[in-house]
Amino acid sequence: MMFRIVLIGYIVIIIFGRALTPYDPRTTQPEIALQAPTWAHPAGTDALGRDVLSRALHGGTQTLTSAAAAACLALGIGLLVGLRMGGTRIDAGIDTLIAAGLTIPSIIVALLAITLIGNSDWALIIAVSTAQIAPVARLTRTLAQGAARADYVQAADALGARPLRLLTRHILPNIVPTLAAYACVTFGACIMNGAALTFLGLGGEIGRAEWGAMLYEGRQAFRTAPWIAFVPGIGITCAVLLLNELSDRLTRIR
């Protein structure tokens, strides 16, 4: 029951987060700066007097939608790369590229990508997705090669089925459940990497409402106003835990 409530809560944040903010997340009120939680401001205010709850709701929409876009992009490209079947040299080349991508930590790949692309929302999405392409491609390739060795696939091939038919009718339906579970893990990784980049001041305007940026702002005043960092930190932590639990449930269904 609790799992469903939290899941619905995050869906509401993604869709309606910006409409639910009680205050304008950009409005500053220096006279109430670093105010502890009150009835008027349930999550307190930050160093500029901005309502933390409003910024967390607005920032949640930004963080989660950017991570979702990055995850979809990584899954799409990873699937295309992982399912690419060619000659021996092509397969060997793809395997080498995937292995090389897996040797570099994802956050380093994301940092390199955003440095080359530039500092913007789209650059953040592309950078975060780039870091997840190799893991998705490796899993897809391993699953596809395993499914291709199944007896029913070998039988269909012997009966003259074309490669595209083998892929769409026999291989893909059997690897989709595992890929769906891994998609949740990819989404969680995109949330973490995206928040890490914005924490470092990359991927958009400085000072905007976004969970990673809010964590940085909260770090500066953590001793006097810990609530500034607690709210986005809890949002990121619960989102990743929720996605891991959803992945486990999808795995058990399979």
N, C-alpha and C positions, 0 to 999 in steps of 0.2 A: 504493500500500500504506500509506504513512504517513498519507495523508488518511483512509483507513478506520479506522486505529488511533485517530487523534485523535478522529474522529467517534464511534466506539464509546466512547471514554473520556468524552466529554462526556455521552453518553446515560446511561452508568453513574452519573456524578455527579448528573444530574437525578433518576434513579430511586432510587439507593442511596446517595447522598452522605452522608446523615445517619447511615445504618447503618454506614458504613465508617470513621467517625472513630475514631482510636485512643484519644482522650481526650475528656472532656466539654468542648466548646468554651467553656463558661461558667465552668469551674473555674479559679480563680486560685491561683497559687503564687508569691508575691512573692520567695521565696528563689532562684528561677531566672529572674527577670525579665530580659528582653533577652539571653537565652542564645543563642549562635550555634548553628547546626545541629549536631546530634549524632545518634548512633544512636537514642537515646531520643526525640529530637525532631528528625526529619529536616529540618524547615523552620524550626527555632528556636522561640523563644517571644517574646511581645510584652511590653509594659511592665508588664503585670499577671501575667506568668508563664503566660499561657494558650498552649496549643500552637497554633502558626500553621497547621500542616497540618490539624488537626481543624477549626479555624475556617474555613479555605479550602474544605474539602469541604462542611461544613455551609452556609457562605455561598454556595457555588456552586449548591447546590440552591435556596436562597432567591432568588438573583439570576436564575438561568436560568428557573425556573418563573414568577416574576413577569413577566419579560420575555416569555416565551411566552404567558402569559395576556393581556398588554397587546397583543402582536402579533395574536393571534386576535381580540381585541375591535376593534382598529383595522381589520383586514382585513374583518371582518363588516360594520361600519358603513360603511366606505369602499366596499365592494361595493354595498351598498344605495343609498347616495347616488349613486355613479357610474353605476349601471344605471337610475336613475330617469329614465324617459322620459315627458315630458308635453308640454304646450303650449309655445309659444315663450316666454311669460313665465316659466313654471316652469323651463325649461332655462336661460334667462338668469339667473334668480335663483340657481340652483344653481351655475352657472359663476362668478358673482360671489362667492358664499360660498367656493367652493374657492380662487379666486384670492386672496381676502383671507387665507385660512388659510395659503397658500403664501408670502405676503410676510413672515410673522413666523417667526423662527428657532424650530425645534422645542423647544429647551430653554427658551425664553422662554414658549412656550405651556404646556409642562409645569409650569414654575414658577408661572405664573398659575393653572393649574387646581388644583394641590395647595394653593396658598394659599387658594383659595376653598372647596375640599372639606374640607380638614383633613389631619392628619398620622397616617396609618395605612397598613397594607399595601394595603388596597383603594383608598385614595386615591392611592397611588403607581401602582397598575396603571391606574386611570382617567386619571390625569394623563399618564402616558407614552403611553397609547393615544390620547388626545386629540390629542397632537402629531403623530401619524402618520396621522390620518384624511384630512386634505386631500391629501397626496401619493398615498395609495392611491386616493382618489376620482378625482383627476385622471387617473391612469394608467388606471383602469378605464373612465372616461368616454371617454378618447381611443381606447382599444382597441375599446370597444363601438361607438362611432360609425364607426370605420374598418371594422369587420366588418359593420356594418349596410349599408354601401355596396357590399359584395361582390355579384357577379352572382347567386350562388346564393341569397343572402338576398332580393335584389330579386325573383327568380323565385318564391320561396316566398311572398312577400308578394302578388305578382300573382295567385297561385293561391288566395289566400284564407286563408293561414295566420294564426292569431291572434297578437297581439303576444307573449303569454306563450310560445307554441310557438316563435316565431322566436327568442326570447331563450334558452330552455332547450335547444333542439335545434340551433340554427344559430350563434348568437353566442357563448354561453358556452363551448362545447367548443373554440372557436378562440382564445379569449383566456386560457383556464386555464393553458396552459404558461408564458406570459409572466408571469401573475400569480403562479404558483408560484415562479418565479425571483425575482420582486420580494418575495415573502413572506420569503425569506431575508434580503434587504436590510432589510426592516422589522424583522425579529427582531433583527438586529445593531444597528439604531438604537435599539430599545427597551432593549437591554442597556446601550448607552452612556448613554442619557438616564437610565435607572433608576439606574445607578451614579453618575452625576453628582449626582442628587438626594440619594441617601443619603450621598454624600461631603459634601454641604452640611448633613447632619443632618436631612433631610426624608424622610418616608415610612416611619415605623416607630420602634421604640425606639432610643435612643442607646446605642451600645456593643454592639449585637447583631452576630452573625456574618453579615456581608454584604459582598460584594466592595468596593462603593463606600465603606462605612464603614471597612473594613479599610485601604483606601488612605489615608483621612484619618488613621487612627491611625498608619500607617506614616510619613506625612509628618512627624509630630511628632518621630519618633525616627529619621529617615532617615540622619543622619550616623553614628549609633552602631549602628543595627540595620536596615540596608537590606532585609533579608530579609522584614520585616513587610509592606513595600509591594510587593516583587518578586513574591511568590506571587499575590496577587489581581490585580496588574497584568498578569502573564503570562496569568492565566486569562481576563481580559477581552479582551486583545489577540488571543490564539489563538482565542477564540470568534468574534470579529468576522471575523478572517481566514478561519476555517473556513466561516462562513456566506457570505462573499463568494465563496470558491472553489466552494461548493455551488451558489450562484446562477449562476456562470459555467458550471458543468457542466450545469445544467438548461437554460440558454440554448443550449448546443451540442447537446444532445439534441434540442431542438426543431428 
